[in-house]
Amino acid sequence: MDKLNRMAVFATVVAEGSFAGAAHRLGMTPSAVSQHMRSLEKTLGVPLLHRSTRRLALTEAGEAFYPGCEAMWQEAQRAEQRLAELRDTLVGELRIATTVGIGSGPLAEALAPLLLAHPKLTLRILADDQVVDMIEQRVDISLRVNLQLADTSLIAHHLSAWPLVLCAAPRYLSQYGVPETPQDLVQHRWITGSNQGFHLSLHHQSGETFKLRLAAGQIVSGSMNVMRAFTRRGLGISGQPLYEISDELRRGELIALLPEWRPAAFRLHALTQERVLPEKTRQALHYLRDYFRRHGEKPLASGAEGVFN
């Protein structure tokens, strides 16, 4: 590595025409430049420069050696420039892992202004309700709800809290009845993400909390979209993020149950692997925070008035 550094010093000396000029360009002292040159010539076993009090000139060996050193130095500078562009400007590919529900709507709305403003930035979306390996998939940002962070090397950035709604289709409610109290939920069919029984905590507007132990669902899926599809078909009750079902609630395709009781909100986080982030990642986080704070952290989505009144 020292030899490569000295080759770069040699190329700069030749380009600048003096030790002083090279020292200024490299941020070194002239004596340090001279020391690098002596060490390089000693390592190579041949003189590279003719020195005089007024000028420098390449020896025959220096003329043969210089083009390769110059090419290496120029390529190193270009590589550093490309790296600086990736670090400081919005170019290249940004990889985001997300749930299917967030990726199918909110993510596009959140990042569209960023992409329109920076046409050299490309976006790759890995939409999967299962957690992906950020290192293996080279993911810059991973969006997850109700995060339980086991990997302490990851950094969690809180984005928003989204209300969760217990809901069912009118067809289901006409067949099995509308639950009037939290205890009534025990008798109903559930569509869940667990094939085992689960606990459900409901929080009343007055501050009261009611905890239920519910049996495993007849239909189990790790995908909110799948759970919602079966809920719309009248096959059971499920808990859904309000931001994903506000249209269905407004059209009456789904009905919010026990509106005065709320399950714990979904908490949305963005995960990154580093604290010091490239500019494209920093800007994407800024747009995500702005969008989700404007559209989340509130009890009602637009058009869903009365869901929690």
N, C-alpha and C positions, 0 to 999 in steps of 0.2 A: 504493500500500500504506500509506503514511503517513496518507493521508486516511481509510482504513478504520480504522486504529488510533485516530485522533482521534475518529472517529464512535463507536467503542466507549467511549472515555474520556467523551465527552459523555453517552452513554446511562447510564453508571455514575454520573456526577455527579448527573444528574437522579434516578436511582433512590435514591441515598444521601442526596441533599439537601444535600450540601456537598462542597467540594474535599477536605477532610480524610478524610471517609468514603470517597470514591472512591479516594483515595490508599492508604488502608489495605486496601481490597478488592483493588486492583490491584497492591499491592506497590510503590508508587511514592512519591515525596515530594509534598507539596502543591504545591510550586513547579513540579514537572514536570507535574502535572495542569493547573495554571494556564497553563503554557507551551503545552501541547497545545490548550487551549481558545482561547487567543489566535491560534494558528496556524490552527485550523479556521475561526474567524470571519473571519480575514483572507482565507483561501482562498475562502470562500463570499461574502464581501463584505457580510455582514449580521451584527448581534449576535444571539446565541442566548440569552443570559442577562442578566437584570438582577441586578447584584451590589450587596450592601450588607454592612455589617459583621456583620449578624445573620442574613441569609437570602439565598437565591437564588430567582429566579423566572424562568420562561420568557418570552421575548419572543414576539410573534406569530409571527415566523419560527421561533423555537425550538419552539413548539407544533406547527407544521406539519412540522418536520424530525424531531422526537423519535420519533414512532411508527415511522418507517422505521429509524432507528438502533437503537431498542430491539429490533425484530424481527430485524435483522441480528445484533445482539449475542446475543440469545437463541438463534438458530439456530446461531451459531458455537459457543456453549457446549454445545448439544445434540450438534453434530457431534463436538466434542472428547470429550464423554462417551461417545458411541457408539464412538469410536476407542479410548478407554481400556478399554471393555468388551472389545473385540476383542483388545486388547493384554494385558490383565491377567486376563481371565476366560475360561472355556471355553465360548464361544458361537460361532455361525457355522459355516462349512464348512471342514473340513480336507481337503486334497487330497493323496493319497498315490499315487505311481507305484511299481509293483512288478512283479516277474516273475510269471508265471501260477502257478508252483509255490508261491511264498511267499504270494501273494494267495488261493490256493484253500484254505489251511488255517492255517498258522502266524500269518498276520496277523490273522485273525479271533480266534484264541485270545489273541493278545497285546493287542489293543485292546478286546475285549469289556468288561473291567472299567472302562476309561476311559469308554466310551460309556454304560454302565449308570449310572455315577456322575454323568454330566453330560448329561442328556437334551436340553439346548439345543445341544449340539454335534452337527453332522452330518458324515458321512464320505463322501467320493467316492473310489473306488478305480479307478485306471487300471492294469489288469492287462495287461501286454504284455511279451514277452521282448525286444522291441526298445527301445532307449533313447529316451525321449521328451524333448522340449524343455521344460525346467522353466519357463522364462519364458513361452513361448507357451501352455502348458497351465495356467499359474498353479499349479504344483505346489509344495506346502509341503515335502514330504519325498519323496525318491526312494530306493527300496531297490534296491541293485545288488550283484552278486557279482563277485569278481575284478576289482575296479575299476581302470581305467586312467584317471586323472583328467586330461583334457586342458584342461578349462575351469578356470582357476585362480581364477575368481570364486566357485566352489562350495566349500562346506565339507564335508569327509568326516568322519563320526562312525563309528568302528569299533563294530560290534555283536557280532560273533561269528565264529568259524571253524567250518565244518561239514565233517566227514569226507566224502570222496568215495569211492564204492564202484564198482569194476568189476564188472559183473553181466551175467547172461544168463539166459534161460529154460531150464527143464529140457529142453524140446523141442529147442532149439538145441544144447545140450550133448550130448544123446543122438545127434544127427546128426553134429556136428563134433568132439566130444571135449572133455574138460575140460583147459584149459591147466595144466600143472604147473609151468612156469617162466616168467619174464617173456619170454624169447625166444620161447616158444610163441605169444605173442599176435600176432606178426608174421603168422602163417599164418591168422588168423581174420578173419571178417567184422565190420566196425565200423559202428556207427550214430553219426554225429558231427554237430557243428555247423559243420564246415568241408568245402567241396567240394575241398579240396586235402589233400595229405599233411600229417601233423602229428607233433610230437614229444610223447612221453609219458615223464615222469620218475616212477619208482616208488621209494619209500623203504622200506627194510627195517627191521624192529624193531631190528636190531642197529646201525643207522646207515648201512648201505650204500645207495648210490643206483645205480639201473640206468636208463639212458636208451635209449629206442626211437624209431626212425623208422618210422611206420606209414603205410600207403597211405590214400588218401581213402576215406571210407565209401561203401557202396552206397546208403545212405539218409542224406540230409543235411537237418537242420532247425535253425533257431534256437530252437526251443521244446523245453525239457526234457520237457514233457508228451508231445509228439509222439514224441520219441526214446524215451521210456519205453514208450509204447504199442506201437511196433514191436519193442522189445526183448522185451516180454511175449509178442508173437506168435511169437517164436523166430527172428527175422530177423537177429540179430547181437548183438554186445557193445556196451555203452555205459557211460559213466561217469555215475553218478547221485548226487545228494546223499543221504546216509544218512537225513536227517530226512524226506525225501519217499518213501523206499521201505522204511522199517522194517516197515510192515504187509505188503508183498509178500514181504519176506524171511522174516518170521515164518510166513506162510501157505505158503511154498515156491513161490510164483509166480515169484520171481526167486532166483537163487543168487549169492552173493558169490564172486568169483574171487580166487585168490591172496591169501587173507586176511592173510598175513604181510607182504604188500607193499601200501603205501598210495600212491595218487596224492596230489599236493599238495591240501590242504584248500581248500574254497571259503571265501573271506573275504567276509563280508557287511558292507556299509557303508550308512549312511543319509546322503544328500546333502541339504544345505540351501543356500539362497542367501545367507543372512545369518548373522552371528555373534550378533547381538542378535535373539532370536526372540520372537514372540508367545507368550503363556502356553499356548495350545492346542498349539502346535508343540513347546514345551519339554516339556509333559506327555506328549505322544505319544512323543517320543524317550525319555523316562524309562521308559515302559511297554515300549517296544520293546527297550531295553537290558536291562531286567529279564527279560523273557521269553526273549530269545535267549541271554542268558548262563546262564539256568537250563536251557535245553534244548539249547544248543550247547556248544562248547568241551569236548566229552567224546567219547571214542572210540566209545561205543555209545548208540543210542537205546533207550528202554524196549522190551523184548520182542525185541531183536535180539542177545541175548547169544550170543557165539561167533563173530560176524561177523569180528572182528579178533583173536580169541584164537589 
